[in-house]
């Protein structure tokens, strides 16, 4: 499936329009050739953006079958890790690896952000109880690297709706980051943010 314009264009609102890829291309898409460098490039670029990641994450993000051959072709170039559950994770050599104790600042993510959708196992960032938010197109707020609220705009304000109880310090951080977002979205006309009760 292909999503058609104007959805996804800057400052444009429209309903989602989809079309089968073959109709958009005017022909059937060619299957992925294991000897084609495109698959290997896709693996490297995905890991550059989202690594370390499991091959299941790559498949979930791309929607492509046939990537095991591309992963196998570049495996010798990659660094292998194991996560807490023993899953194999791949990454590029020399990729940044922050200390596990590094604090994660508050971040506002747009609808359908790859930080959530780029992985098969999303439990590292979102609780199962709220997993449906990512596929429903909700905009979310990360607190300490995890989904803790949703956000929207009303009039000239960014409105935050917590999904769990936020501490006073967390509320202050959310308000500060939301104020910057409000300014960006309004071209500097407003810095108004409202964090609703937890």
Backbone as ProteinMPNN parsed JSONL, in Angstrom:
{"seq_chain_A": "XXXXXXXXXXXXXXXXXXXXXXXXXXXXXXXXXXXXXXXXXXXXXXXXXXXXXXXXXXXXXXXXXXXXXXXXXXXXXXXXXXXXXXXXXXXXXXXXXXXXXXXXXXXXXXXXXXXXXXXXXXXXXXXXXXXXXXXXXXXXXXXXXXXXXXXXXXXXXXXXXXXXXXXXXXXXXXXXXXXXXXXXXXXXXXXXXXXXXX", "coords_chain_A": {"N_chain_A": [[0.837, -1.18, 0.0], [0.388, 2.268, -0.664], [0.625, 5.521, 0.634], [-1.088, 8.345, -0.344], [-0.539, 11.772, -1.47], [-2.596, 14.572, -0.346], [-1.885, 13.969, 2.272], [0.413, 14.068, 4.908], [1.899, 16.176, 3.989], [3.455, 19.288, 4.769], [1.761, 21.316, 7.05], [-0.747, 20.731, 5.995], [-3.977, 19.424, 5.929], [-5.687, 16.436, 5.562], [-7.671, 13.6, 4.716], [-6.672, 10.15, 5.019], [-5.453, 8.583, 2.164], [-5.122, 5.681, 0.401], [-3.427, 3.5, -1.879], [-2.957, 0.573, -3.803], [0.422, -0.52, -4.184], [1.246, -1.45, -6.719], [-0.608, -0.224, -8.42], [0.099, 2.442, -8.082], [2.741, 2.434, -9.044], [2.291, 1.533, -11.584], [2.859, -0.977, -12.373], [3.652, -4.329, -11.248], [5.541, -4.614, -8.264], [8.978, -5.432, -8.223], [10.313, -8.473, -6.885], [12.467, -8.646, -3.997], [15.828, -8.978, -4.704], [18.298, -11.148, -3.607], [20.968, -10.705, -4.317], [21.088, -8.094, -4.951], [22.299, -4.897, -4.198], [20.649, -3.103, -2.93], [19.066, -4.136, -0.835], [21.034, -4.696, 1.089], [21.986, -2.112, 1.532], [19.666, -0.996, 2.592], [19.478, -2.403, 5.034], [21.81, -1.472, 6.349], [21.259, 1.296, 6.486], [18.896, 1.337, 7.972], [19.829, 0.317, 10.432], [21.647, 2.344, 11.037], [19.926, 4.38, 11.698], [18.167, 3.243, 13.617], [19.434, 1.274, 15.111], [20.8, -0.421, 18.037], [19.092, -3.289, 16.712], [16.71, -5.939, 16.217], [16.369, -8.489, 13.67], [13.684, -8.933, 13.259], [12.639, -6.471, 13.912], [13.536, -4.863, 11.797], [12.124, -6.053, 9.697], [9.477, -5.534, 10.543], [9.456, -2.741, 10.425], [10.05, -2.161, 7.711], [8.287, -3.736, 6.283], [8.95, -5.63, 4.456], [9.498, -8.818, 3.061], [12.083, -11.263, 2.634], [14.377, -10.043, 3.505], [16.193, -11.454, 5.149], [18.299, -12.526, 3.576], [19.689, -10.241, 2.818], [20.484, -9.293, 5.328], [22.122, -11.409, 6.083], [24.122, -11.108, 4.177], [25.478, -8.815, 5.033], [26.188, -9.366, 7.593], [28.773, -9.973, 8.646], [29.888, -7.466, 8.846], [28.657, -6.327, 10.966], [27.929, -5.564, 14.458], [27.135, -7.659, 17.157], [24.702, -7.949, 19.676], [23.041, -8.879, 22.746], [19.781, -8.601, 24.047], [17.948, -7.919, 27.146], [16.261, -10.087, 27.235], [17.529, -11.972, 25.789], [17.359, -11.798, 23.03], [18.792, -11.528, 19.788], [20.496, -8.687, 18.764], [21.417, -6.399, 16.254], [23.934, -4.132, 15.104], [25.659, -1.271, 13.73], [29.223, -1.107, 13.5], [30.945, 0.989, 15.78], [28.771, 2.605, 16.223], [26.923, 4.967, 18.198], [26.622, 4.298, 21.687], [24.917, 4.952, 24.275], [25.471, 5.255, 27.81], [23.673, 3.076, 29.954], [22.577, 4.424, 32.139], [22.138, 6.997, 31.311], [20.181, 9.881, 31.356], [16.99, 10.258, 29.793], [15.687, 12.864, 27.983], [12.549, 14.732, 28.104], [10.404, 14.272, 25.37], [8.396, 15.234, 22.618], [6.534, 13.426, 20.392], [5.541, 13.073, 16.971], [2.507, 11.936, 15.309], [2.551, 8.525, 14.343], [5.33, 8.122, 14.633], [8.634, 6.965, 13.974], [10.179, 6.149, 16.14], [8.529, 4.663, 17.675], [7.096, 3.047, 15.834], [9.139, 1.811, 14.447], [9.972, -0.679, 15.295], [9.568, -4.183, 16.019], [9.145, -5.272, 18.572], [7.814, -3.264, 20.809], [7.853, -2.778, 23.457], [9.919, -1.62, 24.887], [9.517, 1.062, 24.856], [6.822, 1.665, 25.053], [4.019, 0.858, 27.048], [2.129, -2.197, 27.073], [-0.589, -1.721, 27.519], [-1.021, 0.683, 26.283], [-0.277, 0.39, 23.687], [-1.834, 0.478, 21.371], [-2.087, 3.168, 20.795], [0.0, 4.008, 19.146], [-0.474, 2.917, 16.622], [-2.855, 4.051, 16.104], [-2.346, 6.588, 15.475], [-1.89, 8.546, 17.387], [-0.356, 11.369, 18.906], [2.455, 11.36, 20.958], [4.0, 11.744, 24.239], [7.202, 11.389, 25.475], [8.55, 10.453, 28.532], [11.338, 10.08, 30.404], [12.168, 8.329, 28.416], [9.954, 6.73, 27.835], [6.562, 6.226, 26.737], [4.344, 8.441, 28.142], [2.26, 10.178, 28.005], [-0.285, 11.715, 25.936], [-0.53, 14.128, 23.279], [-1.947, 17.093, 21.87], [-3.117, 19.794, 19.784], [-4.922, 22.671, 20.66], [-6.652, 25.459, 19.797], [-4.307, 27.905, 20.261], [-2.669, 26.427, 21.84], [-0.599, 23.815, 23.196], [-1.78, 20.795, 24.276], [-1.521, 18.51, 26.842], [-2.166, 15.21, 27.781], [-1.854, 13.209, 30.382], [-0.964, 9.731, 30.686], [-0.328, 8.381, 32.861], [0.428, 8.941, 36.348], [2.179, 11.918, 36.724], [5.153, 13.149, 38.152], [5.874, 16.154, 40.044], [8.259, 17.304, 39.08], [8.464, 16.007, 36.588], [6.139, 16.996, 35.335], [6.863, 19.688, 35.136], [9.066, 19.515, 33.371], [7.755, 18.472, 31.11], [6.009, 20.6, 30.57], [7.877, 22.628, 29.958], [9.178, 21.612, 27.638], [6.923, 21.342, 26.027], [6.18, 24.012, 25.75], [8.181, 25.027, 24.104], [7.566, 23.538, 21.805], [4.995, 24.531, 21.243], [5.659, 27.162, 20.551], [7.165, 26.662, 18.231], [5.225, 25.439, 16.551], [3.459, 27.536, 16.212], [4.827, 29.474, 14.894], [6.233, 31.147, 16.646], [4.246, 32.647, 17.812], [2.865, 31.747, 20.051], [3.427, 30.314, 23.265], [2.04, 28.665, 24.752], [1.132, 26.04, 26.865], [-0.714, 23.332, 28.137], [-0.91, 21.154, 30.724], [-2.817, 18.541, 31.517], [-4.594, 17.269, 34.449], [-3.228, 14.372, 36.112]], "CA_chain_A": [[0.0, 0.0, 0.0], [1.067, 3.551, -0.727], [-0.19, 6.638, 1.095], [-1.038, 9.384, -1.367], [-0.685, 13.16, -1.037], [-1.79, 15.546, 0.37], [-1.572, 13.558, 3.642], [1.837, 14.058, 5.186], [2.545, 17.41, 3.56], [3.571, 20.268, 5.843], [0.638, 22.222, 7.304], [-1.887, 20.352, 5.171], [-4.811, 18.417, 6.573], [-6.504, 15.672, 4.624], [-7.869, 12.215, 5.111], [-5.711, 9.189, 4.483], [-5.816, 7.94, 0.899], [-4.165, 4.622, 0.089], [-3.539, 2.871, -3.184], [-1.99, -0.527, -3.913], [1.697, -0.086, -4.747], [1.281, -1.75, -8.152], [-1.384, 0.808, -9.11], [0.888, 3.676, -8.02], [3.897, 2.271, -9.923], [1.874, 1.171, -12.929], [3.313, -2.357, -12.598], [3.934, -5.041, -10.002], [6.879, -4.361, -7.718], [9.884, -6.567, -8.363], [10.713, -9.05, -5.596], [13.812, -8.284, -3.553], [16.865, -9.896, -5.176], [19.327, -11.223, -2.57], [22.253, -10.21, -4.813], [20.961, -6.661, -5.193], [22.859, -4.108, -3.109], [19.63, -2.267, -2.295], [18.706, -4.751, 0.445], [22.149, -4.486, 2.022], [21.965, -0.687, 1.875], [18.513, -0.8, 3.474], [19.85, -2.913, 6.36], [22.772, -0.538, 6.95], [20.611, 2.581, 6.794], [17.964, 1.113, 9.086], [20.614, 0.218, 11.663], [22.208, 3.667, 11.33], [18.867, 5.192, 12.31], [17.417, 2.595, 14.691], [20.177, 0.224, 15.784], [20.731, -1.848, 17.715], [17.749, -3.792, 16.45], [16.585, -7.333, 15.789], [15.909, -8.613, 12.287], [12.217, -8.791, 13.285], [12.365, -5.032, 13.912], [13.745, -4.416, 10.419], [10.993, -6.56, 8.913], [8.272, -4.797, 10.955], [9.574, -1.362, 9.95], [10.047, -2.068, 6.248], [7.187, -4.488, 5.683], [9.494, -6.446, 3.37], [10.017, -10.171, 3.266], [13.284, -11.427, 1.823], [15.527, -9.329, 4.047], [17.225, -12.291, 5.768], [19.464, -12.655, 2.695], [20.44, -8.983, 2.906], [21.122, -9.282, 6.652], [23.206, -12.4, 6.029], [25.199, -10.573, 3.337], [26.242, -7.778, 5.741], [26.355, -9.79, 8.988], [30.178, -9.892, 9.068], [30.205, -6.057, 9.114], [27.841, -5.841, 12.077], [28.203, -5.909, 15.85], [25.998, -8.419, 17.692], [24.417, -7.799, 21.105], [21.862, -9.593, 23.26], [19.011, -7.762, 24.966], [17.663, -8.522, 28.452], [15.534, -11.347, 27.037], [18.353, -12.879, 25.0], [17.184, -11.608, 21.587], [19.955, -11.01, 19.076], [20.377, -7.34, 18.215], [22.512, -6.061, 15.351], [24.206, -2.704, 14.983], [26.847, -0.92, 12.969], [30.381, -0.882, 14.364], [31.193, 2.388, 16.08], [27.536, 3.361, 16.468], [26.888, 5.437, 19.588], [25.967, 3.449, 22.682], [24.9, 5.697, 25.53], [25.455, 4.52, 29.067], [22.282, 2.802, 30.338], [22.113, 5.374, 33.142], [21.966, 8.323, 30.727], [18.77, 10.286, 31.412], [16.333, 10.559, 28.521], [14.88, 14.069, 28.167], [11.166, 14.716, 27.62], [10.286, 14.503, 23.934], [7.07, 15.166, 22.015], [6.647, 12.729, 19.116], [4.372, 13.222, 16.109], [1.773, 10.707, 15.009], [3.233, 7.511, 13.533], [6.774, 8.326, 14.691], [9.421, 5.737, 13.855], [10.697, 5.703, 17.436], [7.588, 3.64, 18.136], [6.727, 2.12, 14.764], [10.321, 1.228, 13.825], [10.385, -1.909, 15.972], [8.582, -5.239, 16.218], [8.886, -5.279, 20.016], [7.757, -1.856, 21.212], [7.719, -2.709, 24.915], [10.991, -0.8, 25.452], [9.127, 2.468, 24.825], [5.393, 1.849, 25.306], [3.367, -0.234, 27.772], [1.135, -2.923, 26.286], [-1.907, -1.101, 27.694], [-1.127, 1.867, 25.43], [0.337, 0.089, 22.391], [-2.733, 0.88, 20.292], [-1.939, 4.592, 20.485], [0.962, 4.219, 18.068], [-1.069, 2.583, 15.331], [-4.034, 4.902, 15.937], [-1.891, 7.9, 15.048], [-1.828, 9.523, 18.482], [0.924, 12.008, 19.2], [2.778, 10.954, 22.325], [5.068, 12.415, 24.973], [8.107, 10.48, 26.164], [9.14, 10.891, 29.792], [12.359, 9.084, 30.724], [12.26, 7.375, 27.321], [8.755, 5.892, 27.7], [5.319, 6.953, 26.489], [3.703, 8.788, 29.411], [1.132, 11.08, 27.764], [-0.573, 12.074, 24.549], [-0.609, 15.583, 23.124], [-2.647, 17.623, 20.711], [-3.184, 21.256, 19.825], [-6.251, 23.278, 20.738], [-6.434, 26.891, 19.61], [-2.865, 28.146, 20.133], [-2.001, 25.754, 22.959], [-0.3, 22.384, 23.19], [-2.5, 20.191, 25.399], [-0.928, 17.223, 27.209], [-3.044, 14.359, 28.584], [-1.035, 12.125, 30.938], [-1.459, 8.351, 30.728], [0.026, 7.92, 34.202], [0.696, 10.069, 37.237], [3.462, 12.576, 36.516], [5.665, 13.856, 39.331], [5.978, 17.597, 39.837], [9.417, 17.571, 38.215], [8.114, 15.562, 35.233], [5.172, 17.961, 34.796], [7.613, 20.895, 34.782], [9.836, 19.206, 32.161], [6.789, 18.357, 30.01], [5.549, 21.956, 30.269], [8.967, 23.366, 29.31], [9.34, 21.099, 26.271], [5.686, 21.678, 25.314], [6.21, 25.436, 25.447], [9.011, 25.148, 22.906], [6.804, 22.991, 20.683], [3.931, 25.494, 20.927], [6.299, 28.253, 19.828], [7.518, 26.177, 16.897], [4.015, 25.207, 15.761], [2.755, 28.802, 15.967], [5.805, 30.434, 14.362], [6.605, 32.089, 17.691], [3.095, 33.426, 18.276], [2.346, 31.243, 21.324], [4.235, 29.345, 24.004], [1.056, 28.156, 25.707], [1.013, 24.592, 27.019], [-1.579, 22.964, 29.258], [-0.759, 19.757, 31.138], [-4.025, 18.194, 32.259], [-4.323, 16.473, 35.651], [-2.906, 12.948, 35.91]], "C_chain_A": [[0.881, 1.243, 0.0], [0.12, 4.629, -0.23], [0.01, 7.794, 0.129], [-1.105, 10.783, -0.767], [-2.166, 13.555, -1.082], [-1.454, 15.139, 1.792], [-0.061, 13.533, 3.804], [2.574, 15.29, 4.695], [2.478, 18.431, 4.685], [2.361, 21.192, 5.861], [-0.558, 21.965, 6.392], [-2.662, 19.28, 5.9], [-5.654, 17.739, 5.503], [-6.654, 14.271, 5.171], [-6.818, 11.322, 4.47], [-6.274, 8.581, 3.205], [-4.73, 6.931, 0.573], [-4.46, 4.043, -1.276], [-2.577, 1.687, -3.201], [-0.726, -0.052, -4.641], [1.754, -0.317, -6.255], [0.508, -0.698, -8.953], [-0.608, 2.127, -9.149], [2.062, 3.607, -8.998], [3.508, 2.037, -11.374], [2.334, -0.222, -13.325], [3.488, -3.023, -11.241], [5.357, -4.712, -9.548], [7.726, -5.616, -7.869], [10.205, -7.138, -6.988], [12.153, -8.653, -5.275], [14.8, -9.362, -3.985], [17.977, -9.948, -4.132], [20.693, -10.694, -3.015], [22.239, -8.711, -5.088], [21.471, -5.891, -3.975], [21.842, -3.256, -2.377], [19.243, -2.825, -0.931], [19.791, -4.544, 1.488], [22.21, -3.024, 2.476], [20.816, -0.383, 2.828], [18.837, -1.252, 4.894], [20.79, -1.928, 7.052], [22.105, 0.779, 7.359], [19.612, 2.448, 7.937], [18.743, 1.076, 10.399], [21.261, 1.555, 12.028], [21.183, 4.545, 12.042], [18.312, 4.578, 13.584], [18.188, 1.541, 15.474], [20.52, 0.564, 17.214], [19.285, -2.32, 17.585], [17.818, -5.248, 16.013], [16.138, -7.37, 14.328], [14.388, -8.507, 12.211], [11.822, -7.316, 13.286], [12.49, -4.466, 12.501], [12.572, -4.826, 9.539], [9.714, -5.788, 9.25], [8.294, -3.371, 10.412], [9.4, -1.268, 8.438], [8.838, -2.731, 5.61], [7.65, -5.411, 4.571], [9.881, -7.834, 3.847], [11.302, -10.257, 2.435], [14.492, -10.681, 2.347], [16.542, -10.223, 4.75], [18.467, -12.453, 4.899], [20.321, -11.393, 2.754], [21.159, -8.881, 4.248], [22.311, -10.234, 6.652], [24.401, -11.849, 5.244], [26.052, -9.533, 4.064], [26.58, -8.17, 7.178], [27.795, -9.645, 9.476], [30.601, -8.462, 9.391], [29.609, -5.578, 10.431], [28.35, -6.288, 13.441], [26.947, -6.582, 16.387], [25.914, -8.217, 19.201], [23.284, -8.742, 21.474], [21.115, -8.636, 24.177], [18.722, -8.533, 26.245], [16.969, -9.869, 28.335], [16.308, -12.334, 26.172], [18.175, -12.746, 23.496], [18.46, -11.044, 20.97], [19.632, -9.644, 18.482], [21.615, -7.046, 17.383], [22.697, -4.558, 15.321], [25.445, -2.507, 14.127], [28.023, -0.738, 13.923], [30.593, 0.617, 14.564], [29.948, 3.226, 16.299], [27.498, 3.802, 17.928], [26.112, 4.491, 20.49], [25.984, 4.181, 24.012], [24.904, 4.774, 26.733], [24.004, 4.277, 29.47], [21.726, 3.776, 31.372], [21.899, 6.788, 32.611], [20.497, 8.72, 30.773], [18.234, 10.612, 30.017], [15.445, 11.785, 28.722], [13.453, 13.874, 27.654], [11.178, 15.031, 26.134], [8.831, 14.36, 23.511], [7.24, 14.524, 20.643], [5.391, 12.957, 18.288], [3.654, 11.887, 15.942], [2.64, 9.81, 14.127], [4.756, 7.674, 13.534], [7.513, 6.989, 14.674], [10.043, 5.277, 15.157], [9.8, 4.623, 18.025], [7.348, 2.602, 17.049], [7.914, 1.388, 14.157], [10.762, -0.102, 14.399], [9.231, -2.902, 16.052], [8.168, -5.291, 17.684], [8.965, -3.839, 20.505], [7.708, -1.681, 22.722], [8.816, -1.869, 25.568], [10.573, 0.659, 25.579], [7.664, 2.693, 25.205], [4.817, 0.631, 26.011], [2.328, -0.899, 26.881], [-0.241, -2.277, 26.366], [-2.116, 0.084, 26.753], [-0.589, 1.627, 24.019], [-0.524, 0.546, 21.219], [-2.617, 2.347, 19.912], [-1.046, 4.814, 19.277], [0.357, 3.928, 16.707], [-2.332, 3.387, 15.071], [-3.64, 6.318, 15.529], [-1.908, 8.962, 16.125], [-0.424, 10.11, 18.573], [1.225, 11.72, 20.662], [3.924, 11.776, 22.9], [5.894, 11.347, 25.667], [8.635, 11.158, 27.42], [10.069, 9.765, 30.228], [12.378, 7.961, 29.685], [11.049, 6.491, 27.106], [7.53, 6.767, 27.468], [4.598, 7.164, 27.815], [2.474, 9.664, 29.223], [0.868, 11.163, 26.268], [-0.611, 13.595, 24.48], [-1.361, 15.925, 21.86], [-2.561, 19.139, 20.768], [-4.645, 21.671, 19.868], [-6.044, 24.776, 20.75], [-4.93, 27.1, 19.427], [-2.062, 27.421, 21.2], [-1.685, 24.3, 22.627], [-0.944, 21.817, 24.45], [-1.96, 18.782, 25.619], [-1.895, 16.483, 28.118], [-2.234, 13.169, 29.102], [-1.746, 10.772, 30.902], [-1.146, 7.707, 32.073], [0.266, 9.152, 35.059], [2.096, 10.616, 36.951], [3.882, 13.256, 37.813], [5.689, 15.354, 39.023], [7.118, 17.96, 38.903], [9.12, 17.162, 36.771], [7.139, 16.533, 34.575], [5.895, 19.233, 34.34], [8.426, 20.679, 33.5], [8.927, 19.113, 30.944], [6.315, 19.751, 29.597], [6.625, 22.757, 29.532], [9.151, 22.917, 27.863], [8.117, 21.44, 25.43], [5.627, 23.141, 24.922], [7.051, 25.703, 24.194], [8.294, 24.643, 21.667], [5.705, 23.959, 20.267], [4.496, 26.675, 20.14], [6.655, 27.869, 18.405], [6.281, 26.056, 16.012], [3.286, 26.497, 15.397], [3.668, 29.873, 15.376], [6.113, 31.538, 15.369], [5.462, 32.917, 18.245], [2.601, 32.997, 19.652], [3.352, 30.287, 21.945], [3.346, 28.642, 25.019], [1.014, 26.625, 25.691], [0.156, 24.329, 28.249], [-1.398, 21.474, 29.534], [-1.963, 19.431, 32.011], [-3.675, 17.356, 33.485], [-4.07, 15.003, 35.312], [-4.063, 12.086, 36.362]], "O_chain_A": [[1.966, 1.263, 0.583], [-1.048, 4.66, -0.615], [1.141, 8.174, -0.177], [-1.658, 10.97, 0.317], [-2.93, 12.917, -1.806], [-0.782, 15.905, 2.484], [0.657, 13.035, 2.936], [3.767, 15.436, 4.961], [1.529, 18.428, 5.469], [1.982, 21.771, 4.842], [-1.297, 22.891, 6.058], [-2.079, 18.334, 6.429], [-6.253, 18.397, 4.653], [-5.855, 13.818, 5.991], [-6.164, 11.703, 3.5], [-7.416, 8.124, 3.167], [-3.554, 7.284, 0.48], [-5.589, 4.089, -1.764], [-1.477, 1.792, -2.66], [-0.803, 0.722, -5.596], [2.259, 0.531, -6.991], [0.929, -0.325, -10.048], [-0.659, 2.847, -10.147], [2.355, 4.578, -9.696], [4.289, 2.306, -12.286], [2.212, -0.609, -14.487], [3.472, -2.355, -10.208], [6.259, -4.553, -10.37], [7.242, -6.73, -7.665], [10.354, -6.386, -6.025], [12.948, -8.364, -6.169], [14.618, -10.536, -3.661], [18.549, -8.911, -3.796], [21.492, -10.277, -2.177], [23.271, -8.129, -5.423], [21.106, -6.209, -2.843], [22.14, -2.733, -1.303], [19.107, -2.068, 0.03], [19.495, -4.249, 2.646], [22.452, -2.735, 3.648], [20.974, 0.398, 3.767], [18.504, -0.559, 5.855], [20.583, -1.589, 8.217], [22.358, 1.304, 8.443], [19.496, 3.344, 8.773], [18.359, 1.729, 11.369], [21.408, 1.864, 13.21], [21.54, 5.359, 12.893], [18.013, 5.299, 14.536], [17.644, 0.964, 16.416], [20.529, 1.74, 17.576], [18.384, -1.818, 18.257], [18.837, -5.723, 15.512], [15.592, -6.392, 13.816], [13.854, -8.04, 11.205], [10.789, -6.95, 12.726], [11.647, -3.683, 12.064], [12.087, -4.034, 8.731], [8.952, -5.428, 8.353], [7.262, -2.853, 9.985], [8.685, -0.397, 7.944], [8.41, -2.34, 4.524], [6.826, -5.925, 3.815], [10.506, -8.001, 4.895], [11.558, -9.38, 1.61], [15.539, -10.681, 1.699], [17.678, -9.79, 4.939], [19.579, -12.511, 5.424], [21.549, -11.477, 2.741], [22.306, -8.439, 4.309], [23.38, -9.902, 7.163], [25.552, -12.096, 5.603], [27.232, -9.381, 3.746], [27.194, -7.388, 7.903], [28.015, -9.232, 10.615], [31.566, -8.256, 10.128], [30.012, -4.54, 10.955], [29.1, -7.258, 13.558], [25.831, -6.139, 16.113], [26.916, -8.301, 19.911], [22.647, -9.332, 20.601], [21.727, -7.939, 24.987], [19.186, -9.661, 26.417], [17.075, -10.703, 29.234], [15.804, -13.411, 25.856], [18.781, -13.51, 22.745], [19.123, -10.19, 21.559], [18.628, -9.47, 17.791], [22.729, -7.402, 17.766], [21.743, -3.8, 15.491], [26.18, -3.451, 13.84], [27.837, -0.263, 15.043], [30.438, 1.409, 13.634], [30.047, 4.43, 16.537], [27.988, 3.088, 18.802], [25.076, 3.952, 20.102], [26.933, 4.058, 24.787], [24.401, 3.652, 26.675], [23.178, 5.181, 29.344], [20.509, 3.933, 31.468], [21.522, 7.683, 33.368], [19.646, 7.979, 30.282], [18.942, 11.17, 29.179], [14.536, 11.751, 29.552], [13.184, 12.964, 26.869], [11.873, 15.944, 25.689], [8.12, 13.475, 23.987], [8.007, 15.021, 19.818], [4.292, 13.027, 18.838], [4.14, 10.845, 16.382], [3.374, 10.296, 13.266], [5.402, 7.389, 12.526], [7.073, 6.013, 15.281], [10.408, 4.106, 15.272], [10.26, 3.77, 18.784], [7.394, 1.402, 17.319], [7.716, 0.426, 13.415], [11.821, -0.61, 14.031], [8.067, -2.513, 16.141], [6.979, -5.349, 17.997], [10.05, -3.266, 20.604], [7.541, -0.566, 23.215], [8.65, -1.443, 26.711], [11.196, 1.419, 26.321], [7.299, 3.788, 25.633], [5.092, -0.504, 25.62], [1.718, -0.246, 26.034], [-0.984, -2.283, 25.384], [-3.253, 0.449, 26.457], [-0.46, 2.571, 23.24], [0.003, 0.957, 20.185], [-3.013, 2.73, 18.811], [-1.302, 5.708, 18.47], [0.65, 4.628, 15.737], [-2.832, 3.409, 13.946], [-4.506, 7.154, 15.267], [-1.936, 10.154, 15.819], [0.567, 9.419, 18.341], [0.34, 11.827, 21.511], [4.699, 12.405, 22.179], [5.35, 10.495, 26.369], [9.107, 12.294, 27.375], [9.633, 8.627, 30.401], [12.577, 6.794, 30.023], [11.096, 5.584, 26.275], [7.465, 7.902, 27.939], [4.28, 6.209, 28.523], [1.719, 9.877, 30.171], [1.683, 10.741, 25.449], [-0.714, 14.267, 25.507], [-1.404, 15.147, 20.908], [-1.992, 19.697, 21.705], [-5.492, 21.086, 19.193], [-5.342, 25.306, 21.611], [-4.34, 26.519, 18.516], [-0.903, 27.758, 21.442], [-2.408, 23.645, 21.876], [-0.689, 22.295, 25.555], [-1.943, 17.963, 24.701], [-2.389, 17.038, 29.1], [-1.957, 12.231, 28.354], [-2.963, 10.686, 31.067], [-1.64, 6.623, 32.384], [0.302, 10.273, 34.552], [3.073, 9.868, 36.937], [3.058, 13.868, 38.494], [5.54, 15.761, 37.871], [6.968, 18.821, 38.036], [9.478, 17.879, 35.836], [7.286, 16.859, 33.397], [5.578, 19.789, 33.288], [8.47, 21.558, 32.64], [9.27, 19.609, 29.87], [6.229, 20.049, 28.406], [6.318, 23.483, 28.587], [9.267, 23.75, 26.963], [8.247, 21.789, 24.257], [5.081, 23.479, 23.872], [6.674, 26.503, 23.339], [8.396, 25.245, 20.598], [5.499, 24.189, 19.075], [3.882, 27.134, 19.177], [6.469, 28.657, 17.478], [6.28, 26.51, 14.868], [2.578, 26.549, 14.392], [3.314, 31.051, 15.362], [6.238, 32.708, 15.007], [5.688, 33.804, 19.068], [1.98, 33.794, 20.355], [4.041, 29.547, 21.243], [3.825, 28.096, 26.013], [0.877, 26.005, 24.636], [0.28, 25.009, 29.268], [-1.696, 20.636, 28.683], [-2.113, 19.973, 33.106], [-2.583, 16.792, 33.558], [-4.626, 14.467, 34.354], [-3.991, 10.86, 36.275]]}, "name": "protein", "num_of_chains": 1, "seq": "XXXXXXXXXXXXXXXXXXXXXXXXXXXXXXXXXXXXXXXXXXXXXXXXXXXXXXXXXXXXXXXXXXXXXXXXXXXXXXXXXXXXXXXXXXXXXXXXXXXXXXXXXXXXXXXXXXXXXXXXXXXXXXXXXXXXXXXXXXXXXXXXXXXXXXXXXXXXXXXXXXXXXXXXXXXXXXXXXXXXXXXXXXXXXXXXXXXXXX"}
